[in-house]
Amino acid sequence: MDVSTSVPAEQSGWAVRTPGPIGTGPLARVHRTMPAPGPGELLLNVEACGVCRTDLHLAEGDLLPRRPSTVPGHEIVGRVAAVGDGAGLFRIGDRAGGAWLRGTCGSCRYCLGGRENLCPRSTYTGWDADGGFADTALVPEAFAYRLPEDQDAVRLAPLLCAGIIGYRSLRRSALPEGGRLGIYGFGASAHLAAQVAVAEGATVHVLTRSAQARALALDLGAASVGGAYDRPPEPLDSAILFAPVGDLVPVAMEALDRSGTLAIAGIHLSDIPVLNYQRHLFQERNLRSVTSNTREDGRDFLALAGRVGIRVTVSTYPLSRADQALADLAADRVNGAAVLVPG
């Protein structure tokens, strides 16, 4: 196992220079002087970084940049190479994970009420600060996760966002014990959430346009698969929309049984068509959004993933092909989760 902890003089990676369609090349290679970690920060030598659909939204401009030329990537697995003043939870050489939620105020009513994901002053890795599409990354220690030393970094990386947000989405869907769950779209996050649901005794129906994803869903224990706009074989107690396609909202709502709940997992969604009250909302059907996650969500999911033995399906890319990884994600050519590996 390579636990190199040398501090490089330069950071090499990718940044979003000019947001736009992935075919226009919004990512550009960057080489920067590596800053020292600030107070409470960890400098990580990146072992692997997952590629999230949010990274694609940032690159294509669906989410407006918050700072120029930002390095995306927020599913970071790395080794601690240096620590800033006041950081004492991790030591040099420890494995640590950096995720989407990077900072909160800690004092607003949301933070004090256990809902830090709704903090108005929250900040995010790869959006408000440089992320993990690079060979090094700075991560606030208070928002870092301690990760297993004996597991493959490539398969740990997708757990840090795809896994965590899938877990929160599953909980937001209010799935009853032994319930019937519909999953719309079956990428990185969905294939992990589905395994949690199956492990907890749910019947899972997957609706997605990708034939490759449908095959993976069956392999992971789905009871049925179908096209994205197909009707599931039975009414659903709960559903999760992972595909960023607003047209699927009425489709999923109509598939719900009475008092069923649809949770929309994405940070970005195309416009939702007009809903018909009788067909889509009556009989106390519920429509919920999902906004980021709390650190408690992250800790709970990572512990659960270890107990359940979550199987992470990955497509690996060298860091030098980050632009291709995003292009493949945009075209639904990624089976499971895409992961970048430096070096």
PyMOL commands that set and color helices and strands:
alter all, ss='L'
color gray80, all
select helices_A, chain A and resi 22-24+53-60+109-112+116-118+141-143+153-160+162-172+188-199+211-219+248-255+277-281+295-308+319-330
alter helices_A, ss='H'
color red, helices_A
select strands_A, chain A and resi 10-16+27-33+41-51+76-83+95-98+101-103+123-124+136-140+144-146+180-184+203-207+224-226+236-241+256-264+286-289+314-318+337-341
alter strands_A, ss='S'
color yellow, strands_A
deselect
rebuild
show_as cartoon
